[in-house]
Amino acid sequence: MKKTRFSDNQIFNILKQAEQGVPITELCREHNISQSTFYNWRSKYGGMDAT
């Protein structure tokens, strides 16, 4: 199984920043991820809360 660079909490924080209005292109550039990765994360983790 492929090891991910980001933990679940880091992914939740990135998604939360997007919900707060930070442009997605800026987030992707800042965290060095592609936009397709961001949208895949949003479809997988969207609506969940970090516990």
PyMOL Python script that loads the backbone (N, CA, C, O; Angstrom):
from pymol import cmd

cmd.read_pdbstr("""\
ATOM      1  N   MET A   1       0.841  -1.171   0.000  1.00  0.00           N
ATOM      2  CA  MET A   1       0.000   0.000   0.000  1.00  0.00           C
ATOM      3  C   MET A   1       0.894   1.246   0.000  1.00  0.00           C
ATOM      4  O   MET A   1       1.916   1.294   0.685  1.00  0.00           O
ATOM      5  N   LYS A   2       0.496   2.221  -0.761  1.00  0.00           N
ATOM      6  CA  LYS A   2       1.278   3.448  -0.882  1.00  0.00           C
ATOM      7  C   LYS A   2       1.163   4.307   0.376  1.00  0.00           C
ATOM      8  O   LYS A   2       0.068   4.520   0.898  1.00  0.00           O
ATOM      9  N   LYS A   3       2.299   4.794   0.852  1.00  0.00           N
ATOM     10  CA  LYS A   3       2.315   5.668   2.018  1.00  0.00           C
ATOM     11  C   LYS A   3       1.977   7.091   1.580  1.00  0.00           C
ATOM     12  O   LYS A   3       2.498   7.582   0.578  1.00  0.00           O
ATOM     13  N   THR A   4       1.106   7.743   2.335  1.00  0.00           N
ATOM     14  CA  THR A   4       0.722   9.110   1.992  1.00  0.00           C
ATOM     15  C   THR A   4       1.620  10.110   2.691  1.00  0.00           C
ATOM     16  O   THR A   4       2.180   9.829   3.750  1.00  0.00           O
ATOM     17  N   ARG A   5       1.750  11.273   2.090  1.00  0.00           N
ATOM     18  CA  ARG A   5       2.565  12.340   2.680  1.00  0.00           C
ATOM     19  C   ARG A   5       1.809  13.113   3.741  1.00  0.00           C
ATOM     20  O   ARG A   5       2.417  13.766   4.589  1.00  0.00           O
ATOM     21  N   PHE A   6       0.495  13.044   3.701  1.00  0.00           N
ATOM     22  CA  PHE A   6      -0.335  13.841   4.591  1.00  0.00           C
ATOM     23  C   PHE A   6      -1.132  12.936   5.518  1.00  0.00           C
ATOM     24  O   PHE A   6      -1.668  11.912   5.095  1.00  0.00           O
ATOM     25  N   SER A   7      -1.203  13.325   6.786  1.00  0.00           N
ATOM     26  CA  SER A   7      -2.050  12.592   7.730  1.00  0.00           C
ATOM     27  C   SER A   7      -3.501  13.035   7.522  1.00  0.00           C
ATOM     28  O   SER A   7      -3.782  14.009   6.825  1.00  0.00           O
ATOM     29  N   ASP A   8      -4.407  12.288   8.150  1.00  0.00           N
ATOM     30  CA  ASP A   8      -5.822  12.645   8.035  1.00  0.00           C
ATOM     31  C   ASP A   8      -6.087  14.036   8.604  1.00  0.00           C
ATOM     32  O   ASP A   8      -6.873  14.798   8.041  1.00  0.00           O
ATOM     33  N   ASN A   9      -5.440  14.366   9.710  1.00  0.00           N
ATOM     34  CA  ASN A   9      -5.650  15.694  10.307  1.00  0.00           C
ATOM     35  C   ASN A   9      -5.166  16.800   9.378  1.00  0.00           C
ATOM     36  O   ASN A   9      -5.803  17.849   9.289  1.00  0.00           O
ATOM     37  N   GLN A  10      -4.066  16.586   8.695  1.00  0.00           N
ATOM     38  CA  GLN A  10      -3.564  17.596   7.761  1.00  0.00           C
ATOM     39  C   GLN A  10      -4.541  17.778   6.600  1.00  0.00           C
ATOM     40  O   GLN A  10      -4.780  18.900   6.155  1.00  0.00           O
ATOM     41  N   ILE A  11      -5.096  16.689   6.120  1.00  0.00           N
ATOM     42  CA  ILE A  11      -6.072  16.763   5.024  1.00  0.00           C
ATOM     43  C   ILE A  11      -7.306  17.527   5.485  1.00  0.00           C
ATOM     44  O   ILE A  11      -7.814  18.382   4.758  1.00  0.00           O
ATOM     45  N   PHE A  12      -7.797  17.224   6.696  1.00  0.00           N
ATOM     46  CA  PHE A  12      -8.963  17.940   7.229  1.00  0.00           C
ATOM     47  C   PHE A  12      -8.682  19.430   7.341  1.00  0.00           C
ATOM     48  O   PHE A  12      -9.545  20.250   7.029  1.00  0.00           O
ATOM     49  N   ASN A  13      -7.483  19.786   7.781  1.00  0.00           N
ATOM     50  CA  ASN A  13      -7.148  21.208   7.911  1.00  0.00           C
ATOM     51  C   ASN A  13      -7.112  21.902   6.556  1.00  0.00           C
ATOM     52  O   ASN A  13      -7.552  23.046   6.436  1.00  0.00           O
ATOM     53  N   ILE A  14      -6.599  21.229   5.543  1.00  0.00           N
ATOM     54  CA  ILE A  14      -6.573  21.808   4.203  1.00  0.00           C
ATOM     55  C   ILE A  14      -7.992  22.002   3.688  1.00  0.00           C
ATOM     56  O   ILE A  14      -8.306  23.046   3.115  1.00  0.00           O
ATOM     57  N   LEU A  15      -8.850  21.009   3.885  1.00  0.00           N
ATOM     58  CA  LEU A  15     -10.245  21.123   3.445  1.00  0.00           C
ATOM     59  C   LEU A  15     -10.980  22.217   4.213  1.00  0.00           C
ATOM     60  O   LEU A  15     -11.826  22.913   3.651  1.00  0.00           O
ATOM     61  N   LYS A  16     -10.659  22.371   5.495  1.00  0.00           N
ATOM     62  CA  LYS A  16     -11.290  23.415   6.298  1.00  0.00           C
ATOM     63  C   LYS A  16     -10.879  24.802   5.808  1.00  0.00           C
ATOM     64  O   LYS A  16     -11.697  25.722   5.797  1.00  0.00           O
ATOM     65  N   GLN A  17      -9.618  24.958   5.403  1.00  0.00           N
ATOM     66  CA  GLN A  17      -9.158  26.233   4.855  1.00  0.00           C
ATOM     67  C   GLN A  17      -9.934  26.570   3.591  1.00  0.00           C
ATOM     68  O   GLN A  17     -10.289  27.728   3.371  1.00  0.00           O
ATOM     69  N   ALA A  18     -10.200  25.570   2.761  1.00  0.00           N
ATOM     70  CA  ALA A  18     -10.958  25.804   1.533  1.00  0.00           C
ATOM     71  C   ALA A  18     -12.388  26.230   1.854  1.00  0.00           C
ATOM     72  O   ALA A  18     -12.948  27.089   1.174  1.00  0.00           O
ATOM     73  N   GLU A  19     -12.972  25.638   2.878  1.00  0.00           N
ATOM     74  CA  GLU A  19     -14.329  26.014   3.277  1.00  0.00           C
ATOM     75  C   GLU A  19     -14.385  27.439   3.809  1.00  0.00           C
ATOM     76  O   GLU A  19     -15.418  28.100   3.710  1.00  0.00           O
ATOM     77  N   GLN A  20     -13.280  27.914   4.370  1.00  0.00           N
ATOM     78  CA  GLN A  20     -13.234  29.267   4.926  1.00  0.00           C
ATOM     79  C   GLN A  20     -12.984  30.313   3.861  1.00  0.00           C
ATOM     80  O   GLN A  20     -12.963  31.505   4.169  1.00  0.00           O
ATOM     81  N   GLY A  21     -12.794  29.903   2.608  1.00  0.00           N
ATOM     82  CA  GLY A  21     -12.706  30.869   1.531  1.00  0.00           C
ATOM     83  C   GLY A  21     -11.348  31.032   0.889  1.00  0.00           C
ATOM     84  O   GLY A  21     -11.197  31.863  -0.006  1.00  0.00           O
ATOM     85  N   VAL A  22     -10.351  30.268   1.311  1.00  0.00           N
ATOM     86  CA  VAL A  22      -9.032  30.357   0.676  1.00  0.00           C
ATOM     87  C   VAL A  22      -9.153  29.739  -0.718  1.00  0.00           C
ATOM     88  O   VAL A  22      -9.692  28.640  -0.855  1.00  0.00           O
ATOM     89  N   PRO A  23      -8.662  30.425  -1.754  1.00  0.00           N
ATOM     90  CA  PRO A  23      -8.763  29.872  -3.107  1.00  0.00           C
ATOM     91  C   PRO A  23      -8.050  28.520  -3.226  1.00  0.00           C
ATOM     92  O   PRO A  23      -6.968  28.322  -2.675  1.00  0.00           O
ATOM     93  N   ILE A  24      -8.676  27.607  -3.950  1.00  0.00           N
ATOM     94  CA  ILE A  24      -8.153  26.251  -4.077  1.00  0.00           C
ATOM     95  C   ILE A  24      -6.800  26.243  -4.777  1.00  0.00           C
ATOM     96  O   ILE A  24      -5.918  25.464  -4.413  1.00  0.00           O
ATOM     97  N   THR A  25      -6.630  27.098  -5.771  1.00  0.00           N
ATOM     98  CA  THR A  25      -5.339  27.137  -6.461  1.00  0.00           C
ATOM     99  C   THR A  25      -4.220  27.545  -5.508  1.00  0.00           C
ATOM    100  O   THR A  25      -3.106  27.027  -5.590  1.00  0.00           O
ATOM    101  N   GLU A  26      -4.521  28.478  -4.604  1.00  0.00           N
ATOM    102  CA  GLU A  26      -3.524  28.920  -3.629  1.00  0.00           C
ATOM    103  C   GLU A  26      -3.198  27.805  -2.634  1.00  0.00           C
ATOM    104  O   GLU A  26      -2.035  27.603  -2.286  1.00  0.00           O
ATOM    105  N   LEU A  27      -4.219  27.083  -2.178  1.00  0.00           N
ATOM    106  CA  LEU A  27      -4.000  25.971  -1.263  1.00  0.00           C
ATOM    107  C   LEU A  27      -3.138  24.883  -1.898  1.00  0.00           C
ATOM    108  O   LEU A  27      -2.214  24.360  -1.274  1.00  0.00           O
ATOM    109  N   CYS A  28      -3.453  24.554  -3.139  1.00  0.00           N
ATOM    110  CA  CYS A  28      -2.706  23.512  -3.829  1.00  0.00           C
ATOM    111  C   CYS A  28      -1.246  23.915  -4.013  1.00  0.00           C
ATOM    112  O   CYS A  28      -0.348  23.087  -3.856  1.00  0.00           O
ATOM    113  N   ARG A  29      -1.013  25.155  -4.336  1.00  0.00           N
ATOM    114  CA  ARG A  29       0.358  25.635  -4.505  1.00  0.00           C
ATOM    115  C   ARG A  29       1.102  25.633  -3.171  1.00  0.00           C
ATOM    116  O   ARG A  29       2.269  25.246  -3.109  1.00  0.00           O
ATOM    117  N   GLU A  30       0.429  26.064  -2.109  1.00  0.00           N
ATOM    118  CA  GLU A  30       1.049  26.153  -0.792  1.00  0.00           C
ATOM    119  C   GLU A  30       1.436  24.775  -0.244  1.00  0.00           C
ATOM    120  O   GLU A  30       2.494  24.619   0.365  1.00  0.00           O
ATOM    121  N   HIS A  31       0.573  23.783  -0.465  1.00  0.00           N
ATOM    122  CA  HIS A  31       0.811  22.448   0.088  1.00  0.00           C
ATOM    123  C   HIS A  31       1.419  21.488  -0.927  1.00  0.00           C
ATOM    124  O   HIS A  31       1.631  20.313  -0.625  1.00  0.00           O
ATOM    125  N   ASN A  32       1.697  21.980  -2.114  1.00  0.00           N
ATOM    126  CA  ASN A  32       2.341  21.199  -3.174  1.00  0.00           C
ATOM    127  C   ASN A  32       1.535  19.941  -3.530  1.00  0.00           C
ATOM    128  O   ASN A  32       2.067  18.832  -3.573  1.00  0.00           O
ATOM    129  N   ILE A  33       0.232  20.150  -3.783  1.00  0.00           N
ATOM    130  CA  ILE A  33      -0.641  19.070  -4.234  1.00  0.00           C
ATOM    131  C   ILE A  33      -1.318  19.519  -5.524  1.00  0.00           C
ATOM    132  O   ILE A  33      -1.381  20.713  -5.818  1.00  0.00           O
ATOM    133  N   SER A  34      -1.820  18.562  -6.284  1.00  0.00           N
ATOM    134  CA  SER A  34      -2.536  18.913  -7.504  1.00  0.00           C
ATOM    135  C   SER A  34      -3.998  19.200  -7.159  1.00  0.00           C
ATOM    136  O   SER A  34      -4.495  18.808  -6.103  1.00  0.00           O
ATOM    137  N   GLN A  35      -4.663  19.887  -8.068  1.00  0.00           N
ATOM    138  CA  GLN A  35      -6.077  20.183  -7.838  1.00  0.00           C
ATOM    139  C   GLN A  35      -6.902  18.904  -7.862  1.00  0.00           C
ATOM    140  O   GLN A  35      -7.892  18.795  -7.139  1.00  0.00           O
ATOM    141  N   SER A  36      -6.512  17.944  -8.676  1.00  0.00           N
ATOM    142  CA  SER A  36      -7.251  16.680  -8.704  1.00  0.00           C
ATOM    143  C   SER A  36      -7.136  15.948  -7.371  1.00  0.00           C
ATOM    144  O   SER A  36      -8.094  15.315  -6.929  1.00  0.00           O
ATOM    145  N   THR A  37      -5.967  16.030  -6.724  1.00  0.00           N
ATOM    146  CA  THR A  37      -5.803  15.441  -5.398  1.00  0.00           C
ATOM    147  C   THR A  37      -6.727  16.122  -4.406  1.00  0.00           C
ATOM    148  O   THR A  37      -7.369  15.455  -3.595  1.00  0.00           O
ATOM    149  N   PHE A  38      -6.799  17.443  -4.462  1.00  0.00           N
ATOM    150  CA  PHE A  38      -7.681  18.178  -3.558  1.00  0.00           C
ATOM    151  C   PHE A  38      -9.128  17.736  -3.738  1.00  0.00           C
ATOM    152  O   PHE A  38      -9.823  17.477  -2.755  1.00  0.00           O
ATOM    153  N   TYR A  39      -9.586  17.649  -4.980  1.00  0.00           N
ATOM    154  CA  TYR A  39     -10.978  17.279  -5.226  1.00  0.00           C
ATOM    155  C   TYR A  39     -11.250  15.827  -4.845  1.00  0.00           C
ATOM    156  O   TYR A  39     -12.355  15.501  -4.410  1.00  0.00           O
ATOM    157  N   ASN A  40     -10.256  14.949  -5.001  1.00  0.00           N
ATOM    158  CA  ASN A  40     -10.415  13.573  -4.539  1.00  0.00           C
ATOM    159  C   ASN A  40     -10.550  13.527  -3.025  1.00  0.00           C
ATOM    160  O   ASN A  40     -11.389  12.797  -2.497  1.00  0.00           O
ATOM    161  N   TRP A  41      -9.727  14.303  -2.325  1.00  0.00           N
ATOM    162  CA  TRP A  41      -9.827  14.389  -0.862  1.00  0.00           C
ATOM    163  C   TRP A  41     -11.187  14.914  -0.450  1.00  0.00           C
ATOM    164  O   TRP A  41     -11.800  14.408   0.490  1.00  0.00           O
ATOM    165  N   ARG A  42     -11.661  15.940  -1.163  1.00  0.00           N
ATOM    166  CA  ARG A  42     -12.945  16.543  -0.794  1.00  0.00           C
ATOM    167  C   ARG A  42     -14.082  15.538  -0.979  1.00  0.00           C
ATOM    168  O   ARG A  42     -15.008  15.491  -0.169  1.00  0.00           O
ATOM    169  N   SER A  43     -14.014  14.736  -2.040  1.00  0.00           N
ATOM    170  CA  SER A  43     -15.067  13.746  -2.237  1.00  0.00           C
ATOM    171  C   SER A  43     -14.976  12.621  -1.221  1.00  0.00           C
ATOM    172  O   SER A  43     -15.997  12.046  -0.845  1.00  0.00           O
ATOM    173  N   LYS A  44     -13.756  12.295  -0.765  1.00  0.00           N
ATOM    174  CA  LYS A  44     -13.571  11.214   0.190  1.00  0.00           C
ATOM    175  C   LYS A  44     -13.817  11.664   1.625  1.00  0.00           C
ATOM    176  O   LYS A  44     -14.488  10.964   2.383  1.00  0.00           O
ATOM    177  N   TYR A  45     -13.279  12.834   2.010  1.00  0.00           N
ATOM    178  CA  TYR A  45     -13.322  13.298   3.391  1.00  0.00           C
ATOM    179  C   TYR A  45     -14.326  14.420   3.636  1.00  0.00           C
ATOM    180  O   TYR A  45     -14.515  14.829   4.782  1.00  0.00           O
ATOM    181  N   GLY A  46     -14.965  14.921   2.601  1.00  0.00           N
ATOM    182  CA  GLY A  46     -15.902  16.033   2.772  1.00  0.00           C
ATOM    183  C   GLY A  46     -17.054  15.648   3.686  1.00  0.00           C
ATOM    184  O   GLY A  46     -17.644  14.577   3.538  1.00  0.00           O
ATOM    185  N   GLY A  47     -17.369  16.522   4.624  1.00  0.00           N
ATOM    186  CA  GLY A  47     -18.453  16.274   5.555  1.00  0.00           C
ATOM    187  C   GLY A  47     -18.030  15.562   6.818  1.00  0.00           C
ATOM    188  O   GLY A  47     -18.812  15.459   7.763  1.00  0.00           O
ATOM    189  N   MET A  48     -16.799  15.066   6.851  1.00  0.00           N
ATOM    190  CA  MET A  48     -16.283  14.426   8.072  1.00  0.00           C
ATOM    191  C   MET A  48     -15.649  15.468   8.966  1.00  0.00           C
ATOM    192  O   MET A  48     -15.263  16.544   8.509  1.00  0.00           O
ATOM    193  N   ASP A  49     -15.544  15.143  10.239  1.00  0.00           N
ATOM    194  CA  ASP A  49     -14.879  16.005  11.197  1.00  0.00           C
ATOM    195  C   ASP A  49     -13.653  15.291  11.721  1.00  0.00           C
ATOM    196  O   ASP A  49     -13.662  14.075  11.907  1.00  0.00           O
ATOM    197  N   ALA A  50     -12.585  16.061  11.961  1.00  0.00           N
ATOM    198  CA  ALA A  50     -11.380  15.490  12.549  1.00  0.00           C
ATOM    199  C   ALA A  50     -11.603  15.312  14.041  1.00  0.00           C
ATOM    200  O   ALA A  50     -12.017  16.239  14.737  1.00  0.00           O
ATOM    201  N   THR A  51     -11.324  14.115  14.520  1.00  0.00           N
ATOM    202  CA  THR A  51     -11.499  13.852  15.954  1.00  0.00           C
ATOM    203  C   THR A  51     -10.177  13.504  16.584  1.00  0.00           C
ATOM    204  O   THR A  51     -10.114  13.248  17.786  1.00  0.00           O
TER     205      THR A  51
END
""", "prot")
cmd.dss("prot")
cmd.show_as("cartoon", "prot")
cmd.util.cbc("prot")
cmd.orient("prot")
